[in-house]
């Protein structure tokens, strides 16, 4: 996989882990919450569409698990696969 394409993946995973640690009683996080966190904390300008694309890629790569419908970021939740 292209290094440029995966450049945000570690930051996305870091944000997922941070949000999970803040919300210990919640198994799955709203995808929109994670995407918003990444966009808001990123030091570079990134679009929510790009971050959602990378979240879906991480799901397909087996690094994140999801529940719901991947049709829209508002319709699924994600969690880190440890």
mmCIF file of the N, C-alpha and C atoms, coordinates in Angstrom:
data_MODEL
# 
_entry.id   MODEL 
# 
loop_
_atom_site.group_PDB 
_atom_site.id 
_atom_site.type_symbol 
_atom_site.label_atom_id 
_atom_site.label_alt_id 
_atom_site.label_comp_id 
_atom_site.label_asym_id 
_atom_site.label_entity_id 
_atom_site.label_seq_id 
_atom_site.pdbx_PDB_ins_code 
_atom_site.Cartn_x 
_atom_site.Cartn_y 
_atom_site.Cartn_z 
_atom_site.occupancy 
_atom_site.B_iso_or_equiv 
_atom_site.pdbx_formal_charge 
_atom_site.auth_seq_id 
_atom_site.auth_comp_id 
_atom_site.auth_asym_id 
_atom_site.auth_atom_id 
_atom_site.pdbx_PDB_model_num 
ATOM 1   N N  . UNK A 1 1  ? 0.850   -1.182 0.000  1.00 0.00 ? 1  UNK A N  1 
ATOM 2   C CA . UNK A 1 1  ? 0.000   0.000  0.000  1.00 0.00 ? 1  UNK A CA 1 
ATOM 3   C C  . UNK A 1 1  ? 0.895   1.244  0.000  1.00 0.00 ? 1  UNK A C  1 
ATOM 4   N N  . UNK A 1 2  ? 0.444   2.259  -0.625 1.00 0.00 ? 2  UNK A N  1 
ATOM 5   C CA . UNK A 1 2  ? 1.178   3.514  -0.777 1.00 0.00 ? 2  UNK A CA 1 
ATOM 6   C C  . UNK A 1 2  ? 1.326   4.220  0.572  1.00 0.00 ? 2  UNK A C  1 
ATOM 7   N N  . UNK A 1 3  ? 2.552   4.649  0.887  1.00 0.00 ? 3  UNK A N  1 
ATOM 8   C CA . UNK A 1 3  ? 2.821   5.347  2.149  1.00 0.00 ? 3  UNK A CA 1 
ATOM 9   C C  . UNK A 1 3  ? 2.031   6.645  2.259  1.00 0.00 ? 3  UNK A C  1 
ATOM 10  N N  . UNK A 1 4  ? 1.853   7.345  1.163  1.00 0.00 ? 4  UNK A N  1 
ATOM 11  C CA . UNK A 1 4  ? 1.081   8.583  1.167  1.00 0.00 ? 4  UNK A CA 1 
ATOM 12  C C  . UNK A 1 4  ? -0.381  8.304  1.517  1.00 0.00 ? 4  UNK A C  1 
ATOM 13  N N  . UNK A 1 5  ? -0.911  7.203  1.013  1.00 0.00 ? 5  UNK A N  1 
ATOM 14  C CA . UNK A 1 5  ? -2.309  6.865  1.277  1.00 0.00 ? 5  UNK A CA 1 
ATOM 15  C C  . UNK A 1 5  ? -2.544  6.496  2.739  1.00 0.00 ? 5  UNK A C  1 
ATOM 16  N N  . UNK A 1 6  ? -1.587  5.859  3.352  1.00 0.00 ? 6  UNK A N  1 
ATOM 17  C CA . UNK A 1 6  ? -1.764  5.384  4.729  1.00 0.00 ? 6  UNK A CA 1 
ATOM 18  C C  . UNK A 1 6  ? -1.200  6.341  5.784  1.00 0.00 ? 6  UNK A C  1 
ATOM 19  N N  . UNK A 1 7  ? -0.820  7.524  5.388  1.00 0.00 ? 7  UNK A N  1 
ATOM 20  C CA . UNK A 1 7  ? -0.135  8.457  6.301  1.00 0.00 ? 7  UNK A CA 1 
ATOM 21  C C  . UNK A 1 7  ? -0.962  8.825  7.530  1.00 0.00 ? 7  UNK A C  1 
ATOM 22  N N  . UNK A 1 8  ? -2.281  8.812  7.432  1.00 0.00 ? 8  UNK A N  1 
ATOM 23  C CA . UNK A 1 8  ? -3.130  9.217  8.560  1.00 0.00 ? 8  UNK A CA 1 
ATOM 24  C C  . UNK A 1 8  ? -3.592  8.038  9.418  1.00 0.00 ? 8  UNK A C  1 
ATOM 25  N N  . UNK A 1 9  ? -3.292  6.826  9.005  1.00 0.00 ? 9  UNK A N  1 
ATOM 26  C CA . UNK A 1 9  ? -3.831  5.646  9.689  1.00 0.00 ? 9  UNK A CA 1 
ATOM 27  C C  . UNK A 1 9  ? -3.418  5.555  11.150 1.00 0.00 ? 9  UNK A C  1 
ATOM 28  N N  . UNK A 1 10 ? -2.161  5.797  11.460 1.00 0.00 ? 10 UNK A N  1 
ATOM 29  C CA . UNK A 1 10 ? -1.720  5.685  12.855 1.00 0.00 ? 10 UNK A CA 1 
ATOM 30  C C  . UNK A 1 10 ? -2.394  6.746  13.726 1.00 0.00 ? 10 UNK A C  1 
ATOM 31  N N  . UNK A 1 11 ? -2.612  7.939  13.180 1.00 0.00 ? 11 UNK A N  1 
ATOM 32  C CA . UNK A 1 11 ? -3.299  8.991  13.938 1.00 0.00 ? 11 UNK A CA 1 
ATOM 33  C C  . UNK A 1 11 ? -4.774  8.627  14.159 1.00 0.00 ? 11 UNK A C  1 
ATOM 34  N N  . UNK A 1 12 ? -5.398  8.037  13.154 1.00 0.00 ? 12 UNK A N  1 
ATOM 35  C CA . UNK A 1 12 ? -6.793  7.581  13.301 1.00 0.00 ? 12 UNK A CA 1 
ATOM 36  C C  . UNK A 1 12 ? -6.874  6.548  14.419 1.00 0.00 ? 12 UNK A C  1 
ATOM 37  N N  . UNK A 1 13 ? -5.965  5.575  14.403 1.00 0.00 ? 13 UNK A N  1 
ATOM 38  C CA . UNK A 1 13 ? -5.974  4.532  15.431 1.00 0.00 ? 13 UNK A CA 1 
ATOM 39  C C  . UNK A 1 13 ? -5.699  5.131  16.811 1.00 0.00 ? 13 UNK A C  1 
ATOM 40  N N  . UNK A 1 14 ? -4.823  6.098  16.882 1.00 0.00 ? 14 UNK A N  1 
ATOM 41  C CA . UNK A 1 14 ? -4.532  6.783  18.143 1.00 0.00 ? 14 UNK A CA 1 
ATOM 42  C C  . UNK A 1 14 ? -5.792  7.465  18.678 1.00 0.00 ? 14 UNK A C  1 
ATOM 43  N N  . UNK A 1 15 ? -6.536  8.121  17.814 1.00 0.00 ? 15 UNK A N  1 
ATOM 44  C CA . UNK A 1 15 ? -7.778  8.795  18.231 1.00 0.00 ? 15 UNK A CA 1 
ATOM 45  C C  . UNK A 1 15 ? -8.826  7.780  18.677 1.00 0.00 ? 15 UNK A C  1 
ATOM 46  N N  . UNK A 1 16 ? -8.936  6.651  17.990 1.00 0.00 ? 16 UNK A N  1 
ATOM 47  C CA . UNK A 1 16 ? -9.878  5.600  18.389 1.00 0.00 ? 16 UNK A CA 1 
ATOM 48  C C  . UNK A 1 16 ? -9.526  5.118  19.791 1.00 0.00 ? 16 UNK A C  1 
ATOM 49  N N  . UNK A 1 17 ? -8.265  4.839  20.036 1.00 0.00 ? 17 UNK A N  1 
ATOM 50  C CA . UNK A 1 17 ? -7.833  4.350  21.348 1.00 0.00 ? 17 UNK A CA 1 
ATOM 51  C C  . UNK A 1 17 ? -8.057  5.398  22.442 1.00 0.00 ? 17 UNK A C  1 
ATOM 52  N N  . UNK A 1 18 ? -7.798  6.655  22.110 1.00 0.00 ? 18 UNK A N  1 
ATOM 53  C CA . UNK A 1 18 ? -8.010  7.746  23.076 1.00 0.00 ? 18 UNK A CA 1 
ATOM 54  C C  . UNK A 1 18 ? -9.490  7.853  23.446 1.00 0.00 ? 18 UNK A C  1 
ATOM 55  N N  . UNK A 1 19 ? -10.359 7.832  22.459 1.00 0.00 ? 19 UNK A N  1 
ATOM 56  C CA . UNK A 1 19 ? -11.795 7.927  22.724 1.00 0.00 ? 19 UNK A CA 1 
ATOM 57  C C  . UNK A 1 19 ? -12.296 6.719  23.499 1.00 0.00 ? 19 UNK A C  1 
ATOM 58  N N  . UNK A 1 20 ? -11.780 5.527  23.181 1.00 0.00 ? 20 UNK A N  1 
ATOM 59  C CA . UNK A 1 20 ? -12.162 4.340  23.945 1.00 0.00 ? 20 UNK A CA 1 
ATOM 60  C C  . UNK A 1 20 ? -11.739 4.463  25.401 1.00 0.00 ? 20 UNK A C  1 
ATOM 61  N N  . UNK A 1 21 ? -10.548 4.983  25.647 1.00 0.00 ? 21 UNK A N  1 
ATOM 62  C CA . UNK A 1 21 ? -10.074 5.109  27.030 1.00 0.00 ? 21 UNK A CA 1 
ATOM 63  C C  . UNK A 1 21 ? -10.893 6.138  27.807 1.00 0.00 ? 21 UNK A C  1 
ATOM 64  N N  . UNK A 1 22 ? -11.406 7.142  27.124 1.00 0.00 ? 22 UNK A N  1 
ATOM 65  C CA . UNK A 1 22 ? -12.246 8.153  27.778 1.00 0.00 ? 22 UNK A CA 1 
ATOM 66  C C  . UNK A 1 22 ? -13.656 7.644  28.049 1.00 0.00 ? 22 UNK A C  1 
ATOM 67  N N  . UNK A 1 23 ? -14.088 6.666  27.275 1.00 0.00 ? 23 UNK A N  1 
ATOM 68  C CA . UNK A 1 23 ? -15.445 6.124  27.391 1.00 0.00 ? 23 UNK A CA 1 
ATOM 69  C C  . UNK A 1 23 ? -15.368 4.619  27.625 1.00 0.00 ? 23 UNK A C  1 
ATOM 70  N N  . UNK A 1 24 ? -14.919 4.250  28.799 1.00 0.00 ? 24 UNK A N  1 
ATOM 71  C CA . UNK A 1 24 ? -14.639 2.852  29.110 1.00 0.00 ? 24 UNK A CA 1 
ATOM 72  C C  . UNK A 1 24 ? -15.862 1.947  29.004 1.00 0.00 ? 24 UNK A C  1 
ATOM 73  N N  . UNK A 1 25 ? -17.036 2.471  29.233 1.00 0.00 ? 25 UNK A N  1 
ATOM 74  C CA . UNK A 1 25 ? -18.240 1.644  29.224 1.00 0.00 ? 25 UNK A CA 1 
ATOM 75  C C  . UNK A 1 25 ? -18.889 1.527  27.838 1.00 0.00 ? 25 UNK A C  1 
ATOM 76  N N  . UNK A 1 26 ? -18.286 2.122  26.813 1.00 0.00 ? 26 UNK A N  1 
ATOM 77  C CA . UNK A 1 26 ? -18.838 2.057  25.460 1.00 0.00 ? 26 UNK A CA 1 
ATOM 78  C C  . UNK A 1 26 ? -17.935 1.175  24.612 1.00 0.00 ? 26 UNK A C  1 
ATOM 79  N N  . UNK A 1 27 ? -18.532 0.101  24.052 1.00 0.00 ? 27 UNK A N  1 
ATOM 80  C CA . UNK A 1 27 ? -17.734 -0.828 23.242 1.00 0.00 ? 27 UNK A CA 1 
ATOM 81  C C  . UNK A 1 27 ? -17.447 -0.261 21.852 1.00 0.00 ? 27 UNK A C  1 
ATOM 82  N N  . UNK A 1 28 ? -18.486 0.232  21.170 1.00 0.00 ? 28 UNK A N  1 
ATOM 83  C CA . UNK A 1 28 ? -18.340 0.789  19.826 1.00 0.00 ? 28 UNK A CA 1 
ATOM 84  C C  . UNK A 1 28 ? -18.532 2.305  19.867 1.00 0.00 ? 28 UNK A C  1 
ATOM 85  N N  . UNK A 1 29 ? -17.702 3.015  19.111 1.00 0.00 ? 29 UNK A N  1 
ATOM 86  C CA . UNK A 1 29 ? -17.774 4.472  19.020 1.00 0.00 ? 29 UNK A CA 1 
ATOM 87  C C  . UNK A 1 29 ? -18.467 4.884  17.735 1.00 0.00 ? 29 UNK A C  1 
ATOM 88  N N  . UNK A 1 30 ? -19.244 5.946  17.782 1.00 0.00 ? 30 UNK A N  1 
ATOM 89  C CA . UNK A 1 30 ? -19.845 6.459  16.558 1.00 0.00 ? 30 UNK A CA 1 
ATOM 90  C C  . UNK A 1 30 ? -18.735 6.866  15.591 1.00 0.00 ? 30 UNK A C  1 
ATOM 91  N N  . UNK A 1 31 ? -18.851 6.418  14.354 1.00 0.00 ? 31 UNK A N  1 
ATOM 92  C CA . UNK A 1 31 ? -17.841 6.747  13.342 1.00 0.00 ? 31 UNK A CA 1 
ATOM 93  C C  . UNK A 1 31 ? -17.734 8.256  13.162 1.00 0.00 ? 31 UNK A C  1 
ATOM 94  N N  . UNK A 1 32 ? -18.861 8.954  13.207 1.00 0.00 ? 32 UNK A N  1 
ATOM 95  C CA . UNK A 1 32 ? -18.820 10.410 13.046 1.00 0.00 ? 32 UNK A CA 1 
ATOM 96  C C  . UNK A 1 32 ? -18.022 11.074 14.163 1.00 0.00 ? 32 UNK A C  1 
ATOM 97  N N  . UNK A 1 33 ? -18.102 10.522 15.366 1.00 0.00 ? 33 UNK A N  1 
ATOM 98  C CA . UNK A 1 33 ? -17.346 11.076 16.503 1.00 0.00 ? 33 UNK A CA 1 
ATOM 99  C C  . UNK A 1 33 ? -15.846 10.902 16.291 1.00 0.00 ? 33 UNK A C  1 
ATOM 100 N N  . UNK A 1 34 ? -15.466 9.724  15.847 1.00 0.00 ? 34 UNK A N  1 
ATOM 101 C CA . UNK A 1 34 ? -14.045 9.454  15.601 1.00 0.00 ? 34 UNK A CA 1 
ATOM 102 C C  . UNK A 1 34 ? -13.530 10.324 14.460 1.00 0.00 ? 34 UNK A C  1 
ATOM 103 N N  . UNK A 1 35 ? -14.276 10.394 13.378 1.00 0.00 ? 35 UNK A N  1 
ATOM 104 C CA . UNK A 1 35 ? -13.866 11.185 12.216 1.00 0.00 ? 35 UNK A CA 1 
ATOM 105 C C  . UNK A 1 35 ? -13.739 12.658 12.599 1.00 0.00 ? 35 UNK A C  1 
ATOM 106 N N  . UNK A 1 36 ? -14.699 13.165 13.364 1.00 0.00 ? 36 UNK A N  1 
ATOM 107 C CA . UNK A 1 36 ? -14.639 14.551 13.828 1.00 0.00 ? 36 UNK A CA 1 
ATOM 108 C C  . UNK A 1 36 ? -13.434 14.808 14.715 1.00 0.00 ? 36 UNK A C  1 
ATOM 109 N N  . UNK A 1 37 ? -13.117 13.844 15.566 1.00 0.00 ? 37 UNK A N  1 
ATOM 110 C CA . UNK A 1 37 ? -11.945 13.964 16.442 1.00 0.00 ? 37 UNK A CA 1 
ATOM 111 C C  . UNK A 1 37 ? -10.663 14.050 15.615 1.00 0.00 ? 37 UNK A C  1 
ATOM 112 N N  . UNK A 1 38 ? -10.555 13.191 14.619 1.00 0.00 ? 38 UNK A N  1 
ATOM 113 C CA . UNK A 1 38 ? -9.355  13.177 13.775 1.00 0.00 ? 38 UNK A CA 1 
ATOM 114 C C  . UNK A 1 38 ? -9.224  14.491 13.011 1.00 0.00 ? 38 UNK A C  1 
ATOM 115 N N  . UNK A 1 39 ? -10.313 14.937 12.401 1.00 0.00 ? 39 UNK A N  1 
ATOM 116 C CA . UNK A 1 39 ? -10.285 16.191 11.636 1.00 0.00 ? 39 UNK A CA 1 
ATOM 117 C C  . UNK A 1 39 ? -9.956  17.367 12.556 1.00 0.00 ? 39 UNK A C  1 
ATOM 118 N N  . UNK A 1 40 ? -10.557 17.386 13.735 1.00 0.00 ? 40 UNK A N  1 
ATOM 119 C CA . UNK A 1 40 ? -10.349 18.489 14.662 1.00 0.00 ? 40 UNK A CA 1 
ATOM 120 C C  . UNK A 1 40 ? -8.953  18.560 15.260 1.00 0.00 ? 40 UNK A C  1 
ATOM 121 N N  . UNK A 1 41 ? -8.340  17.410 15.488 1.00 0.00 ? 41 UNK A N  1 
ATOM 122 C CA . UNK A 1 41 ? -7.029  17.389 16.131 1.00 0.00 ? 41 UNK A CA 1 
ATOM 123 C C  . UNK A 1 41 ? -5.865  17.326 15.137 1.00 0.00 ? 41 UNK A C  1 
ATOM 124 N N  . UNK A 1 42 ? -6.160  17.100 13.896 1.00 0.00 ? 42 UNK A N  1 
ATOM 125 C CA . UNK A 1 42 ? -5.098  16.973 12.897 1.00 0.00 ? 42 UNK A CA 1 
ATOM 126 C C  . UNK A 1 42 ? -4.357  18.291 12.718 1.00 0.00 ? 42 UNK A C  1 
ATOM 127 N N  . UNK A 1 43 ? -3.045  18.193 12.607 1.00 0.00 ? 43 UNK A N  1 
ATOM 128 C CA . UNK A 1 43 ? -2.232  19.383 12.382 1.00 0.00 ? 43 UNK A CA 1 
ATOM 129 C C  . UNK A 1 43 ? -2.255  19.799 10.918 1.00 0.00 ? 43 UNK A C  1 
ATOM 130 N N  . UNK A 1 44 ? -2.729  18.908 10.062 1.00 0.00 ? 44 UNK A N  1 
ATOM 131 C CA . UNK A 1 44 ? -2.844  19.194 8.628  1.00 0.00 ? 44 UNK A CA 1 
ATOM 132 C C  . UNK A 1 44 ? -4.323  19.328 8.281  1.00 0.00 ? 44 UNK A C  1 
ATOM 133 N N  . UNK A 1 45 ? -4.598  19.972 7.186  1.00 0.00 ? 45 UNK A N  1 
ATOM 134 C CA . UNK A 1 45 ? -5.977  20.083 6.716  1.00 0.00 ? 45 UNK A CA 1 
ATOM 135 C C  . UNK A 1 45 ? -6.357  18.769 6.037  1.00 0.00 ? 45 UNK A C  1 
ATOM 136 N N  . UNK A 1 46 ? -7.371  18.102 6.599  1.00 0.00 ? 46 UNK A N  1 
ATOM 137 C CA . UNK A 1 46 ? -7.873  16.858 6.027  1.00 0.00 ? 46 UNK A CA 1 
ATOM 138 C C  . UNK A 1 46 ? -9.392  16.940 5.958  1.00 0.00 ? 46 UNK A C  1 
ATOM 139 N N  . UNK A 1 47 ? -9.962  16.288 4.978  1.00 0.00 ? 47 UNK A N  1 
ATOM 140 C CA . UNK A 1 47 ? -11.420 16.302 4.852  1.00 0.00 ? 47 UNK A CA 1 
ATOM 141 C C  . UNK A 1 47 ? -12.014 15.109 5.590  1.00 0.00 ? 47 UNK A C  1 
ATOM 142 N N  . UNK A 1 48 ? -13.256 15.262 6.017  1.00 0.00 ? 48 UNK A N  1 
ATOM 143 C CA . UNK A 1 48 ? -13.944 14.155 6.676  1.00 0.00 ? 48 UNK A CA 1 
ATOM 144 C C  . UNK A 1 48 ? -14.134 12.992 5.713  1.00 0.00 ? 48 UNK A C  1 
ATOM 145 N N  . UNK A 1 49 ? -14.321 13.268 4.436  1.00 0.00 ? 49 UNK A N  1 
ATOM 146 C CA . UNK A 1 49 ? -14.479 12.197 3.445  1.00 0.00 ? 49 UNK A CA 1 
ATOM 147 C C  . UNK A 1 49 ? -13.197 11.358 3.344  1.00 0.00 ? 49 UNK A C  1 
ATOM 148 N N  . UNK A 1 50 ? -12.038 12.009 3.384  1.00 0.00 ? 50 UNK A N  1 
ATOM 149 C CA . UNK A 1 50 ? -10.765 11.290 3.335  1.00 0.00 ? 50 UNK A CA 1 
ATOM 150 C C  . UNK A 1 50 ? -10.589 10.409 4.574  1.00 0.00 ? 50 UNK A C  1 
ATOM 151 N N  . UNK A 1 51 ? -10.887 10.969 5.747  1.00 0.00 ? 51 UNK A N  1 
ATOM 152 C CA . UNK A 1 51 ? -10.729 10.206 6.985  1.00 0.00 ? 51 UNK A CA 1 
ATOM 153 C C  . UNK A 1 51 ? -11.711 9.042  7.006  1.00 0.00 ? 51 UNK A C  1 
ATOM 154 N N  . UNK A 1 52 ? -12.929 9.240  6.536  1.00 0.00 ? 52 UNK A N  1 
ATOM 155 C CA . UNK A 1 52 ? -13.874 8.122  6.486  1.00 0.00 ? 52 UNK A CA 1 
ATOM 156 C C  . UNK A 1 52 ? -13.372 7.039  5.537  1.00 0.00 ? 52 UNK A C  1 
ATOM 157 N N  . UNK A 1 53 ? -12.815 7.424  4.418  1.00 0.00 ? 53 UNK A N  1 
ATOM 158 C CA . UNK A 1 53 ? -12.237 6.450  3.485  1.00 0.00 ? 53 UNK A CA 1 
ATOM 159 C C  . UNK A 1 53 ? -11.155 5.621  4.183  1.00 0.00 ? 53 UNK A C  1 
ATOM 160 N N  . UNK A 1 54 ? -10.310 6.289  4.951  1.00 0.00 ? 54 UNK A N  1 
ATOM 161 C CA . UNK A 1 54 ? -9.242  5.567  5.653  1.00 0.00 ? 54 UNK A CA 1 
ATOM 162 C C  . UNK A 1 54 ? -9.812  4.687  6.771  1.00 0.00 ? 54 UNK A C  1 
ATOM 163 N N  . UNK A 1 55 ? -10.871 5.150  7.458  1.00 0.00 ? 55 UNK A N  1 
ATOM 164 C CA . UNK A 1 55 ? -11.524 4.327  8.484  1.00 0.00 ? 55 UNK A CA 1 
ATOM 165 C C  . UNK A 1 55 ? -12.065 3.058  7.835  1.00 0.00 ? 55 UNK A C  1 
ATOM 166 N N  . UNK A 1 56 ? -12.730 3.188  6.710  1.00 0.00 ? 56 UNK A N  1 
ATOM 167 C CA . UNK A 1 56 ? -13.251 2.007  6.000  1.00 0.00 ? 56 UNK A CA 1 
ATOM 168 C C  . UNK A 1 56 ? -12.114 1.098  5.558  1.00 0.00 ? 56 UNK A C  1 
ATOM 169 N N  . UNK A 1 57 ? -11.005 1.680  5.137  1.00 0.00 ? 57 UNK A N  1 
ATOM 170 C CA . UNK A 1 57 ? -9.842  0.873  4.751  1.00 0.00 ? 57 UNK A CA 1 
ATOM 171 C C  . UNK A 1 57 ? -9.306  0.100  5.951  1.00 0.00 ? 57 UNK A C  1 
ATOM 172 N N  . UNK A 1 58 ? -9.258  0.736  7.113  1.00 0.00 ? 58 UNK A N  1 
ATOM 173 C CA . UNK A 1 58 ? -8.799  0.061  8.323  1.00 0.00 ? 58 UNK A CA 1 
ATOM 174 C C  . UNK A 1 58 ? -9.753  -1.057 8.728  1.00 0.00 ? 58 UNK A C  1 
ATOM 175 N N  . UNK A 1 59 ? -11.030 -0.882 8.462  1.00 0.00 ? 59 UNK A N  1 
ATOM 176 C CA . UNK A 1 59 ? -12.010 -1.948 8.704  1.00 0.00 ? 59 UNK A CA 1 
ATOM 177 C C  . UNK A 1 59 ? -11.695 -3.130 7.787  1.00 0.00 ? 59 UNK A C  1 
ATOM 178 N N  . UNK A 1 60 ? -11.496 -2.851 6.512  1.00 0.00 ? 60 UNK A N  1 
ATOM 179 C CA . UNK A 1 60 ? -11.224 -3.916 5.544  1.00 0.00 ? 60 UNK A CA 1 
ATOM 180 C C  . UNK A 1 60 ? -9.878  -4.587 5.785  1.00 0.00 ? 60 UNK A C  1 
ATOM 181 N N  . UNK A 1 61 ? -8.928  -3.865 6.378  1.00 0.00 ? 61 UNK A N  1 
ATOM 182 C CA . UNK A 1 61 ? -7.626  -4.435 6.708  1.00 0.00 ? 61 UNK A CA 1 
ATOM 183 C C  . UNK A 1 61 ? -7.648  -5.214 8.028  1.00 0.00 ? 61 UNK A C  1 
ATOM 184 N N  . UNK A 1 62 ? -8.790  -5.175 8.727  1.00 0.00 ? 62 UNK A N  1 
ATOM 185 C CA . UNK A 1 62 ? -8.921  -5.926 9.969  1.00 0.00 ? 62 UNK A CA 1 
ATOM 186 C C  . UNK A 1 62 ? -8.354  -5.239 11.193 1.00 0.00 ? 62 UNK A C  1 
ATOM 187 N N  . UNK A 1 63 ? -8.099  -3.939 11.116 1.00 0.00 ? 63 UNK A N  1 
ATOM 188 C CA . UNK A 1 63 ? -7.590  -3.210 12.274 1.00 0.00 ? 63 UNK A CA 1 
ATOM 189 C C  . UNK A 1 63 ? -8.710  -2.595 13.111 1.00 0.00 ? 63 UNK A C  1 
ATOM 190 N N  . UNK A 1 64 ? -9.855  -2.386 12.486 1.00 0.00 ? 64 UNK A N  1 
ATOM 191 C CA . UNK A 1 64 ? -11.038 -1.886 13.174 1.00 0.00 ? 64 UNK A CA 1 
ATOM 192 C C  . UNK A 1 64 ? -12.195 -2.839 12.912 1.00 0.00 ? 64 UNK A C  1 
ATOM 193 N N  . UNK A 1 65 ? -13.077 -2.941 13.887 1.00 0.00 ? 65 UNK A N  1 
ATOM 194 C CA . UNK A 1 65 ? -14.310 -3.705 13.736 1.00 0.00 ? 65 UNK A CA 1 
ATOM 195 C C  . UNK A 1 65 ? -15.455 -2.704 13.668 1.00 0.00 ? 65 UNK A C  1 
ATOM 196 N N  . UNK A 1 66 ? -16.562 -3.107 13.072 1.00 0.00 ? 66 UNK A N  1 
ATOM 197 C CA . UNK A 1 66 ? -17.697 -2.187 12.992 1.00 0.00 ? 66 UNK A CA 1 
ATOM 198 C C  . UNK A 1 66 ? -19.003 -2.930 13.204 1.00 0.00 ? 66 UNK A C  1 
ATOM 199 N N  . UNK A 1 67 ? -20.010 -2.157 13.530 1.00 0.00 ? 67 UNK A N  1 
ATOM 200 C CA . UNK A 1 67 ? -21.383 -2.650 13.560 1.00 0.00 ? 67 UNK A CA 1 
ATOM 201 C C  . UNK A 1 67 ? -22.245 -1.594 12.894 1.00 0.00 ? 67 UNK A C  1 
ATOM 202 N N  . UNK A 1 68 ? -23.252 -2.038 12.165 1.00 0.00 ? 68 UNK A N  1 
ATOM 203 C CA . UNK A 1 68 ? -24.124 -1.114 11.464 1.00 0.00 ? 68 UNK A CA 1 
ATOM 204 C C  . UNK A 1 68 ? -23.953 -1.231 9.966  1.00 0.00 ? 68 UNK A C  1 
ATOM 205 N N  . UNK A 1 69 ? -24.262 -0.158 9.262  1.00 0.00 ? 69 UNK A N  1 
ATOM 206 C CA . UNK A 1 69 ? -24.278 -0.125 7.805  1.00 0.00 ? 69 UNK A CA 1 
ATOM 207 C C  . UNK A 1 69 ? -23.242 0.865  7.295  1.00 0.00 ? 69 UNK A C  1 
ATOM 208 N N  . UNK A 1 70 ? -22.312 0.387  6.491  1.00 0.00 ? 70 UNK A N  1 
ATOM 209 C CA . UNK A 1 70 ? -21.233 1.244  5.980  1.00 0.00 ? 70 UNK A CA 1 
ATOM 210 C C  . UNK A 1 70 ? -21.682 2.196  4.869  1.00 0.00 ? 70 UNK A C  1 
ATOM 211 N N  . UNK A 1 71 ? -22.960 2.274  4.592  1.00 0.00 ? 71 UNK A N  1 
ATOM 212 C CA . UNK A 1 71 ? -23.473 3.173  3.562  1.00 0.00 ? 71 UNK A CA 1 
ATOM 213 C C  . UNK A 1 71 ? -23.194 4.635  3.878  1.00 0.00 ? 71 UNK A C  1 
ATOM 214 N N  . UNK A 1 72 ? -23.206 4.971  5.151  1.00 0.00 ? 72 UNK A N  1 
ATOM 215 C CA . UNK A 1 72 ? -23.018 6.357  5.577  1.00 0.00 ? 72 UNK A CA 1 
ATOM 216 C C  . UNK A 1 72 ? -22.297 6.378  6.913  1.00 0.00 ? 72 UNK A C  1 
ATOM 217 N N  . UNK A 1 73 ? -21.424 7.357  7.124  1.00 0.00 ? 73 UNK A N  1 
ATOM 218 C CA . UNK A 1 73 ? -20.678 7.432  8.383  1.00 0.00 ? 73 UNK A CA 1 
ATOM 219 C C  . UNK A 1 73 ? -21.591 7.584  9.588  1.00 0.00 ? 73 UNK A C  1 
ATOM 220 N N  . UNK A 1 74 ? -22.803 8.031  9.391  1.00 0.00 ? 74 UNK A N  1 
ATOM 221 C CA . UNK A 1 74 ? -23.747 8.193  10.497 1.00 0.00 ? 74 UNK A CA 1 
ATOM 222 C C  . UNK A 1 74 ? -24.438 6.885  10.874 1.00 0.00 ? 74 UNK A C  1 
ATOM 223 N N  . UNK A 1 75 ? -24.208 5.846  10.073 1.00 0.00 ? 75 UNK A N  1 
ATOM 224 C CA . UNK A 1 75 ? -24.949 4.600  10.264 1.00 0.00 ? 75 UNK A CA 1 
ATOM 225 C C  . UNK A 1 75 ? -24.107 3.457  10.834 1.00 0.00 ? 75 UNK A C  1 
ATOM 226 N N  . UNK A 1 76 ? -22.852 3.711  11.184 1.00 0.00 ? 76 UNK A N  1 
ATOM 227 C CA . UNK A 1 76 ? -22.066 2.635  11.767 1.00 0.00 ? 76 UNK A CA 1 
ATOM 228 C C  . UNK A 1 76 ? -21.176 3.127  12.902 1.00 0.00 ? 76 UNK A C  1 
ATOM 229 N N  . UNK A 1 77 ? -20.761 2.178  13.702 1.00 0.00 ? 77 UNK A N  1 
ATOM 230 C CA . UNK A 1 77 ? -19.893 2.433  14.842 1.00 0.00 ? 77 UNK A CA 1 
ATOM 231 C C  . UNK A 1 77 ? -18.651 1.563  14.689 1.00 0.00 ? 77 UNK A C  1 
ATOM 232 N N  . UNK A 1 78 ? -17.561 1.988  15.305 1.00 0.00 ? 78 UNK A N  1 
ATOM 233 C CA . UNK A 1 78 ? -16.308 1.256  15.166 1.00 0.00 ? 78 UNK A CA 1 
ATOM 234 C C  . UNK A 1 78 ? -15.639 1.016  16.504 1.00 0.00 ? 78 UNK A C  1 
ATOM 235 N N  . UNK A 1 79 ? -14.739 0.030  16.523 1.00 0.00 ? 79 UNK A N  1 
ATOM 236 C CA . UNK A 1 79 ? -13.900 -0.201 17.690 1.00 0.00 ? 79 UNK A CA 1 
ATOM 237 C C  . UNK A 1 79 ? -12.583 -0.786 17.225 1.00 0.00 ? 79 UNK A C  1 
ATOM 238 N N  . UNK A 1 80 ? -11.581 -0.614 18.052 1.00 0.00 ? 80 UNK A N  1 
ATOM 239 C CA . UNK A 1 80 ? -10.248 -1.142 17.798 1.00 0.00 ? 80 UNK A CA 1 
ATOM 240 C C  . UNK A 1 80 ? -10.270 -2.653 18.007 1.00 0.00 ? 80 UNK A C  1 
ATOM 241 N N  . UNK A 1 81 ? -9.620  -3.378 17.125 1.00 0.00 ? 81 UNK A N  1 
ATOM 242 C CA . UNK A 1 81 ? -9.448  -4.818 17.316 1.00 0.00 ? 81 UNK A CA 1 
ATOM 243 C C  . UNK A 1 81 ? -8.097  -5.003 17.992 1.00 0.00 ? 81 UNK A C  1 
ATOM 244 N N  . UNK A 1 82 ? -8.113  -5.506 19.193 1.00 0.00 ? 82 UNK A N  1 
ATOM 245 C CA . UNK A 1 82 ? -6.870  -5.635 19.965 1.00 0.00 ? 82 UNK A CA 1 
ATOM 246 C C  . UNK A 1 82 ? -6.390  -7.047 19.938 1.00 0.00 ? 82 UNK A C  1 
# 
